[in-house]
Amino acid sequence: MSLKDKITEDIKAAMKAKEKVRLETVRSIKKVILEEEVNARAAGKESLTETQEMDILARLAKQRRDSIEQYTQVGRQELADQEAAELAIIEEYLPKQLSDDEIAQVIDEIIVQVGASSAKDMGKVMGPVMQQLRGKADGKKVQEIVKTKLN
């Protein structure tokens, strides 16, 4: 079952269960996927790849994380809570997120592979790490761990 089909099924289920937050969140995911499909067709491609779908979901999750951080900083906890609820729903469609230890292990392997030794080598490390961890780890968290390891 494709992601779009699963989302369509989840929209129906959320409507029947009268789960307002889930319904709005899943509809917003579907909207973004449909928009990206239109752009892909305009570029001559038939549909989105699974990687492109995961990139969309990761982008939506990152937007929610950023919003939670901003709302928390300005004391708008009710808005942060709503964003957190939406984030939890989006994360259901993403692959399981890796722990900090698992991320660090991948980073250590890449540092050895590319021969990185200082903070100047951050770019050499980040590219391959993000390629390998796409959709499985938050980029900000990965960047912090790489920075720590290279300093």
Secondary structure, DSSP 4 states (H G I P E B T S, - for coil): --HHHHHHHHHHHHHHHT-HHHHHHHHHHHHHHHHHHHHHHHTT-SS--HHHHHHHHHHHHHHHHHHHHHHHHTT-HHHHHHHHHHHHHHHTTSPPPPPHHHHHHHHHHHHHHHT--SGGGHHHHHHHHHHHHTTTS-HHHHHHHHHHHH-
